[in-house]
Amino acid sequence: MSARKQRLLKAHRRNKRVFLVAFLLTLVVLGFWLGAWVVPVLLVLAWVAHEAWFADHLFYRASDDYLYTFPAGTPCQAVSLKQGVVRLSEPLAEGETLILELELKSSWPGRWLDPFVEIGDDRQDFERGVKGRRFLNLSGQGAELAQGSLTVRGRYCAVAAKGTLWVMANPDYAQQRLMVIAPHADDAELAAFGLYSRSEEVSIVTLTQGEIEAEAYRRLGLSEPQAARLKGRLRSWDSLVIPLWGGVPVNRCVQLGYYCLQLPSMAEEPGKAFGSRESTDSDVRSVRRHNPMRLPADADGLPTWHNLIADLVALLEHFRPEVVVTPHPELDPHSDHVASTRAVLEAIAASSWKPKTLLMYANHLHDNDRWPMGPAGAGIALPPAIEPLPADRLWSPLLSAEVQLDKAMALAMEHDLQEQPVFKRQLRRLIQQALAGRRWPATGSNEFFRKAVRRHELFWVRDLSE
């Protein structure tokens, strides 16, 4: 986390402490004045208010501008909004990915209900109290935009009368040979199910077993190592079998069997073996028996960085992908995700096969644990970028309602997404539904069913041939 975010987090904690002290003093005064019965009532009301409106983890101010830049030469034009309709200042450039940059300002109700913008038949949600530059995703609505019939209207927020439209052109990467890098089982489905289910030539490589945090399996009478081994076996199975739901045969899916949260340590000491933190295992071959090919680490089974790079080099040279789909190292802060893309880049440098393009995704964020905000099925606005990012092109393919349902069902098969939320989270959702107007999908209770099953998928495009 950057120094700036650390400062914001420190300020957030300081403000919270000040508020708690003031609140407790107020309770004491009201208790003496009105009677002791007021104290428990106010405590309950304060807790309900916190769960309804202040439980989101946003480590930036809703008034901060998003700081995006795009590659030099990216077509853009000034646009205006007249009576809620987007008016172009010149003919629309060629390109399928359309991003509208404009200012939003929350109304008073938008401090208590999630502000959102209706874009034709889409909606995209933003932070409560939003005030600043945001980037709407108009991809899939180019025809309406060109015809002058696309409406953009704010709900619980005001939309500026002028903005900038960015147009980015990409080939359909589903028509090229793809390799999807998944640090854990489910990352491929969360980020790219819609993409890989359209691809004729795709391979999916999962780097880790996903064995940690296996407390739920202890209820079966298992010890901690036994529970971790079972979870690792189940999630490894998920990584090989669930892609078949999207049309990817098992012989194009590979499970490498390295261990959760150990990839960064492996990268720092490339020759040292790092076994599981919970299962006590240290041989990656335990979950490799269903792989379609023999790999370098199958010789000794050691979970080392050298073996991981050798495995990835062998896979690149075997599947020969033109496009590699991998986590965004600046946006997605999960340590395994950052290390996965580092490993991919090292393997590409060492390989005789050179992919042309990286498509990068973010399944997690530093700043905002609700992004993409809003309900399932809505579009994906660009995520918070409070500090400048590399100037990458964007690609945001559209998912039909049928593909969204298939994606939700793929997530429903993932063992790690099947657990019911703890009681506190269930109660929080009921409170937010009643007081903040939030809704969750019927397809699953895990938050990823809301965040990942969307009108769009979103990738940052980096050209490796430059």
N, C-alpha and C positions, 0 to 999 in steps of 0.2 A: 504494500500500500504506500502511496506516495506521501511525501512530507505534508503536502497540502491536505490530503485526506486525513492524515493523523491529526493535524491541527483542528479540522472540522469535528472529528470524533472526540477530541479532547474538549472542545467547546460544547459539544452536545452533552457530554457527561457532566461538565461543570454546570450548564444550564439546568440539567435534570436535578442535580444536587440542590441548587438554589431553589428550584421550584418545590422540591420535597420539603425543604426546611420551611419555606413560606407556607406551604399547605399544612404542615403539622402545627405551626404556630396558629394558623387560622382555626384549625380544629380545636386547639386548646381554648382559644378565646370563645368560640361558639359553644363549646361544651360548658364553659362557666356561665355563659349568657343565656343559652336556651335549654340547657340540660344535657346530661350525658348521653341520652338517646340519639342526639344529633350525630355523634362521632361515628358509630357503625354505619348509619345511613349514608353519610357523606363519603366514607371510605368505599362503600359498595358503588356509589355513583361515580366516584373518581376512577375506580378500577374499570367500570363499564366504559367510561369515556376514553380511558387509555386504550382499551381493546378495540374500540370502534374507530378511533381517529389518530392515535399516536403510536401504534404498534409496528408500523412499517419501518424497515431499515433503509433509510435514505441518508447516505453520508455525503450530502451536499445540500445546498440550499435550493428550494424550488424556484428561487429567483435567479439562479445561475443560468447563463447562456450555455447552450451546447456548442462546442467548438469543433466543427467539422470543416476540413478542407478536402477538395477533390483534385485529381490530377490536372496539371496544366493542360489547357485546351479542351476541357470538358464543356460541352455545349451548355449554355445557361441563358436565361432571358428574364427580364422583369415581367411580373404578372400583377394584375390587380383583381380585387374581389369587388364586384358590383352586384348588389342585391343577392349576395351569397353565391354568385357564379364566377368561376375563374375565367378571366379574360387574358389571353395571350397578347404579347406586344409584337410578335412575329410568328411565322409558321413554325409548327412543332418540329424539332429536329428528329432524326431517326434514332430510335433507341427504345428498349422495352422497360428500362428501370427509371422511374420518374420520382424525383424527390423534391418536395416543395418546402423551401426554407421560409419561415415567417415568424412573427412575434405572436405569442399568446399571453393573455392576461386573465387570471382567474377572477370570476365574480365572487361575491360574498358566499353564495351557496356552494361555490367550487372549493371552498375551504373545508367543507364537511362532506360533500359528495364528489366523487372522482370526475374532474373535468374531462370532456372528450370532444373530439371534432368529428362530425359526420361528413364523410367524403363520398358523395354519391350513395351507393348501397353499403358502404363500409363505415366503420368507426375506429378511431384510434384514441386511446386514453393517455392521460398525462398525470403528473403529480398534483395532489391537492395544493391549492395556493400557487399554481404555476404562474410565472411571470418572467418571460424571456424568450430567447430564440429556440425554436424547435424545428424538427425536420419530419414532415409527413411523408408517408409512402403512398404515392399515387399509382404505383405499378399495377398494370391490369386495367387501368381506366384511361388509356391513351386515346381511344376513339372518342369518348365523351369529351375529353379535354380538347382535342383538335376541333371538335364540332362546336365548342363553346357552350356545352350543356352540363359540364361537371359542376356540381354544387359543393361548397365547403362551408359548413355552418358550425359554430361553436356552441356547445352545451355546457353551462356552468363556467364558461370562459368566453372572452372576446377574442376575435381573430383579427389581426391587422389587415388593413385595406390593401397593402402592397406586400409582395414577397418576391422570392427568386426561385425559378424552376430550373432544376438540374436534370439533364437527360444523359443517361449512360447506356451505351450500346455494347452488348455481349453476344457471342454465339450461344446457342443452346448447349450448355456443357453436358447435358444428358446424352447428347449424340456423340460425345467423345469417350475414350476409355478413362474410367474413373477409378480411383482408389480412395476409399473413405477410411481415415484414421480415427479410431475410437479409443480414447484412453481407458474407458470402462464400457462394459456392456450397457447399452441404452443410449450412449452418446451419439451413435450413428443414427438411431431412430429419432432422437430428439431434434437433431440438427438437420438431417438430410433424408428422411424417409421419402418425402415427396420427390426429391431429386433422384435417389438411387432406384426407386421403384419404376422410374421411367427409362432407366439406362439399360441398354443392351449389353454393355461390357463394363461391369463394375466388380471390384473386389472390396471386401470389408475386412480390415485388420484391427483386431482389438488387442490392446497392449497388456492389460492387466486382468487378473481374475476377478477383482471386485469383492474380495473376501472379508474386508474389515467391517466393523459395526454390525456384528452378527448377533446382537443380544436377543432378537426376536426368535432365533432358532434355539436358544437355551431352553425355551419352554418344552422342547422335545426331550428334555433330560440329558442334553449334551453338555460337555465341558466347553470352555471358551475355545480351545483349539479345534475341537470337533465341530462346533457350530460354525467357526470360520471356514473350515474345510468344506462343509456342506454348502455354505453360501457361495464359496468360490466355485465349486462344481456346478451349482445351479446357474450362476450368472455366466460362467463360461459356456454352458449349454445354451443359454439365452443368446449369447453373441454369435453362435454358429447356426442356430435354428430359426430364430425369429426373422432374420432377413428373408427367409423363404416366403414369408407372408407378402413381402414386397417383390417377389419374383427373382430373388438372388439365390442361385443354387448353393448347396452346402460346400461344393468343391471350389467355390470362390470366396469362402469365408475362412479366416485364420484367427486362431486364438494363441497369443504368444505366452500367456501364463505368468507374466511378471507380477509383482505384488503392489497392492494399493499404497499410495503415499510414499513409495520408496524410489520412484523415478528420479526426483531431484537429488537424493543422496547418491544414487548410482551415477548421475551425471558428474557430480563433484569428485567421485573416486571411481573412475571408469573400470579399473581392474578388480575392484572389491565386490564380493557377492553380498546382496542385501535380501535376506529372506523375509517372510511375512512377519508383520508386527503381532499378529494374533493367532495364526494357525500353527506357528512354529515350523512350517514347511520352508524349504529352501531349494527345491528342485522344480523348475518350470515345466518339466515334462509330465507332471502329474495331470495336467489338463490339455495336453497336446495330442492325445492319441487319435482324435478325430480330424486332425488337420489333413488337408489334401496333399501335402508335400513335406519332405524332410527339410529342416532348416538348420543353420549352423549351430545354434544353441542346443539342438537335440543331442549333440555329441557328449556334452558334460552336464547339461541342465542347470548351469550356474546362472543366477539372476544378476548379471553384470551389465554395465553400460556397453562394454565392448561386444557382448553377445547380442544385445538389443540392436545395436547399429548393424551388426553383421546380418541379423535376421531381416531387418528392413531393407538392406541392400539386396539381399537375395530375393525378397518379395518384389521390389521395384524391377529387378531384372527379369523376373518370371512373368509378372502381369503387365509390365511395360505401360503404366498409366500415362496418359497425356495430361491429366488433371488430378491433383491430390487435394482432398478435402480434409482439413485439419483445424484444430482450435486456433483462435486468434490470440497470439502471445501477449499483446498489449491490453486487450479488452477482457479476456477470460482469465481470471486470477487463480483458478484452481491449480495448485502446484503440479499435479500430474498432467494437466492440460498444457501448461507452459512447457514442461519437460518433454511432452510428446512431440510438440512442434519443433522443439530444439533437436530432438532425435531425428525427425523427418528431414530437417535441413542438413544435418550432418550426413545422413545416409545418402541424400541426393548428391552431396558433394563427393562422396566416395564411390558412387555407383557409376557404371558405364551407361546406364539409362537415365536420361534427363527429362523429367516432366516439364511441360511448358508453363503450367499455371498452378498456383495455389488458390483454392477457395477456402476462406477462413470463416469460422463460425464462433459464436459465443453462447454457450449454454449456461454460463454463470456471469455475474458482474461484480466488480469491486463495490459499486455505489448503491445499487438498487436491487433488492431481492425480489421485486415484483415484476421487473421487466421480462417480457413485454407486458405492459399494464393492460387492464381491461379484460373482457371476457374471451373465452375460447371462440374461435371462428372469426374474430376481428382481425384487422390488418396489423402489421408490425411497423410501427414508427421506429426511427433510428434510436438506439439506446443513448443514455447519458454519455456525453464525452466532455467532461468538465476540464480536462487537460487535453492538449492537442494530440491527435493520433497521426500516424503516417497517412499520406494523401492517397488512399486506395480507391479504386473504382468499386462500385457496388453492383451486385446482381441479386434480384429479388423475384424469383419465379413464383407464379400463381399456383395455388392448390385448389382443385375443385372440391365441392362438398363431399363427393365420394372418396377422394384421396384423403381428405381430412379425417373422415370416419375410419378408413383403413389405418391411418397413422395412429389414431386413438386406440384402435384395437391392438396394434403392434405394441404400444406402450402398456396396454393392459396385460400383455403376456409377460412383461418384464417382472421378474420376482422382486426386484428392489423397489418397484413402484406400486406394489400390491398391498402394502401394509396400510391399515387405517390410521388416520391422524390420532395423536393422543387427545385425551378428553379436553385439555385446555385449548388446543387448536380448534377442535370441533365447536367448543363454546364460543371462541373468538369469531368463527365464521358465522354462527347464528347471530351474534351481536352486530357484526358488520353488515350482514344481510338486512337486518331490521333497521339499523340506524344510518348506514353508509351506502345502502343500495347496491352492494356487491353481489355477484352471482358466480357460482361455480358449476362446471359442466356435470352432466349425469354420467359421463363415460368413465370417470375415475376420481378418487378423492385426493390423490397426490397433486401438488401444485403444478407439476409439469403437464398435466392434462389441460390446464388452463393456459399455461405459458407457451407450450410447444405446438399445440394443435391450432393452427392459424391459417388465415387466408394466404399468407406469404411464407416462404422461407427466405432467409437473408444471409448473404455471403459477401465478404470483402475479397476482392479479386486482386491478386498480386502476380504480375508477369515475371516468370523466372528466366525468360530468355533475354531480358534487358541487361 
